[in-house]
Amino acid sequence: MVVPLDFIIETWYFAQKHGVTFVEDVCPGYLAQNFVQVISSRSFVHIPYDLLCSTIESPHLTVDSEKQLCEAILSWISASRQSCEQSVSNSADNQLSLLSKVRVCLLPLGFAAGTKRNCFEFGNNAVCMILNLLKDSLQTLLYTVTDDNLDSYRIRLTEYSKKIVLSGCPQLTTQFLYISALPTDLDAVFKRTIVSDVNDGCFNHYNGLVKKAKTLSFRNVRIVDLSKCPNVHFGAAILWMKWAFPELRTFIASYCLLFQFEDLQYLLLRCPWINEINLSIDTSVILSKYSIISSRSEVRRDMNQNLSSYYMQSGLYGTSVNPVFSNISKLILEGRNDITDMNLLEISMLKSSLCYINIKHCTLLTDDGISTLLLNCRKMHSMVLSYTSFGNHSIQTLCSLDPSDSFSYHKDEHAHVMAFRLQELHLEGCEGISCAAMSQLVSNMNIVKSLCLRETSLADGALCNFVGSSLEYLDISETVVSMVSLAPVIRRNSNLSCLKTAGCRNLLFEQGEVQSTSGNKYGRFLQEITSTCYLEDVEMGWAFCPVRVDDLIPSFSKVRRMTVGLGTTLPENILHALPEICPFLESLVLRFQVISDRVVRNLLESSTNLQVLCLHYCLGSLTSFSFQTMAPALRILRLQWVTPWITNDDLTILTQNCNLVELSLSGCKLLDSSSQEIISSGWPNLACLQLEECGQITLDGVDSILDCKALEEVLLRHTGRGIGRTIITDAIRELPLLRKLALDLCDASEGGYDTPNVPEGKMMRSVRMSRCKKSAAAGRSCFGEAPPSSSIPKPVQHRETIVLEWSSRQLTTTVVEERL
């Protein structure tokens, strides 16, 4: 967009006033094809109603998603309501007319639910339509074809489209994708055939249909996002992308649990021009450090058993990916713990192009399997390998000479190994690395920019060998390093913007001796970071002891995310001054700090960008006054064991002051069944709800919680013994986006819960059920008898958790001797 929006508005007014119809007609089309840029302009809210209406009605209207269009209309309406001018163009009828142009069946469910806060009727109708489509979208589309009214179900695609974002739309099926790429002049019979046969599993039949229909091609589209679209048939969707987007470069399908490895192979074969693929899902809740009592697996009964035969019809099944034609450079498989070494070997066929891989929490992979991948893919420079079996063997591969190295005459001897060229390496939780191997690896990484060695064997001996000076991100949390090794690293890396050192107790020590709290060296850690860095993301505890506000200015003036935890207690003057110290603060997590109404209220009032506030186990005289102020930017609020006084009245005030998508409360004993209705009606777009030791919220069931249709994660523990036996099935059926559910057997009204093998909603990743040993053995409450000297019953700790975890192929039931 070359012409400024203000000039377009003035031109349109002039043309309308003087009857220059040609110019008046050109303006809406120009704005329509540049709409993504138009809505980012401050002048957008000043567009006249008639011009905006014509723009939206233009066939050239180009948006990334229907959500983007709806957000723009709502912001325009909000601005017009606040305007003092009461003109006809700003009337309620015209505002509703604008909203009627939104194709509500293409809105993300969570976004549609969220619009109920300010436009209840519109939002409620949108949610109802989406839920009805989930029940039977095929029949709805067939009726629409008969009435020749498919436009309201078409994804907006134009010759100017660059990005297609359909994330969070569980109602979308493959039919929606295809009707959007079909010519509008097809006869009704042919459209009906397309809609009814799209998922019949017959490639040859459907190939013929699409060729006959002459599917439209949109060559400017570079990105397609189908995340959280569980009802899309990915085999057919891949064909759609092949035909419709011949220049596609990025494909995203996060949280699509049923996307199998065969789908990935087929995608690489059909669309070899794609550069980036993101197939991440929720990571497993079971870590290697937990004690497993028992575990068993069974094949998912809803798994597509005929996937191989389905792809066989395409003539490509069993064909290896040709590395010569592959362009894939970035592959994200995070959380897919059904990926095996054999799958990794097939991925290594991408050796000519693959540079970035994320296999975090892919727990079936072995050190040998990862090593083989590294041996084949020598162009790899960025790897996220956290919580895998990455170990000494893989490090030997990274640090061995590369015979194909093009830097054979480089003066630095380390340049001949793969580790030298690493730009990003994340090894969080990789327990199979010895101290010697860690030292060898670190000594070979010279140009790395992002390094995460959290919860590894990293020690001073290894970190002292690090000579890199390009670091921008460093996470050494929960390691035993001290300032002896960390200080030189900080000094050399002046571009460091993220530093995480939580749990590093040895930062208080130097050469094995504790520094005196009154000595100058005690503040050395703070001195090093404030004299060298301008941080944006910090996570600190031990040795982080600022006393004066000036200690953190200006080095913390760019901080956006801050976590302060065990090992330090920030004084009140520092906490109160955080909005001044960190004017761009977006996320604040405080653990084991002393807080007050003055601190919290000032944060909410003065930190205008604050989106995340988490208070865990904090002390101080906090009261309801803290949250009696507007916080329009706040989206995530976690109050764990800091607000036992919260009542339903306090919850109501919270719903009025902030628009949350995540709420976590622990220890709020005064809440009751009425709290559910307050939460569900006050935050209809809530995606995550965690309630623990919160009075009797679920004493009468969970009906109102199930009214929060956007929920993706729910945790209910010790909230009242009223949860029915069918809660898991009910939650999956009523909450289309639900992926994680955590319950407590103590809250079961009938002693337990039914556990289905086939999750009806297709998105379910895990169900956790904690139980107390006493209640499991004797059927008693999770609270034991009060000792004679006390009238308060003593809680019994939970020692077991039953975990149901679904992958793309199977359901695994595990009993863990931990409370997860």
Salt bridges, closest charged atoms under 4 A:
GLU57 OE2 - LYS101 NZ 2.72
GLU66 OE1 - ARG156 NE 2.89
ASP148 OD1 - LYS191 NZ 3.65
ASP151 OD1 - ARG154 NE 3.67
ASP197 OD2 - HIS205 NE2 2.97
GLU247 OE2 - ARG219 NH2 3.30
GLU247 OE1 - ARG249 NH2 3.14
GLU262 OE1 - ARG809 NH2 2.71
ASP282 OD2 - ARG739 NE 2.49
GLU298 OE2 - ARG296 NH1 3.42
ASP302 OD1 - ARG300 NE 2.87
ASP368 OD1 - HIS393 ND1 2.44
ASP402 OD2 - ARG378 NE 3.50
ASP402 OD2 - ARG421 NH2 3.37
ASP405 OD2 - HIS416 ND1 3.90
ASP405 OD1 - ARG421 NH1 3.44
GLU424 OE2 - HIS426 NE2 3.62
GLU428 OE2 - ARG454 NE 3.98
ASP475 OD2 - ARG454 NH1 3.05
GLU510 OE2 - ARG524 NH1 2.78
GLU528 OE2 - ARG491 NH2 2.94
GLU528 OE2 - ARG524 NE 3.85
ASP537 OD2 - ARG561 NE 3.28
GLU539 OE2 - ARG454 NH2 2.77
ASP551 OD1 - ARG548 NH2 3.13
GLU572 OE2 - ARG598 NH1 3.59
GLU586 OE2 - ARG560 NH1 3.05
GLU605 OE2 - ARG601 NE 3.03
GLU662 OE2 - ARG638 NE 2.68
GLU692 OE2 - ARG819 NH2 3.11
GLU693 OE1 - LYS669 NZ 3.30
GLU693 OE2 - HIS718 ND1 2.55
GLU712 OE2 - LYS228 NZ 3.07
GLU712 OE1 - ARG739 NH1 2.54
GLU713 OE1 - LYS740 NZ 3.61
ASP730 OD1 - ARG733 NH2 2.99
GLU734 OE1 - LYS709 NZ 2.86
GLU734 OE2 - ARG733 NE 3.63
ASP744 OD2 - HIS718 NE2 3.26
ASP744 OD2 - HIS798 NE2 2.65
ASP744 OD2 - ARG819 NH2 3.89
ASP754 OD1 - ARG725 NH1 3.33
GLU785 OE2 - ARG780 NH2 3.92
GLU800 OE1 - ARG771 NE 2.68
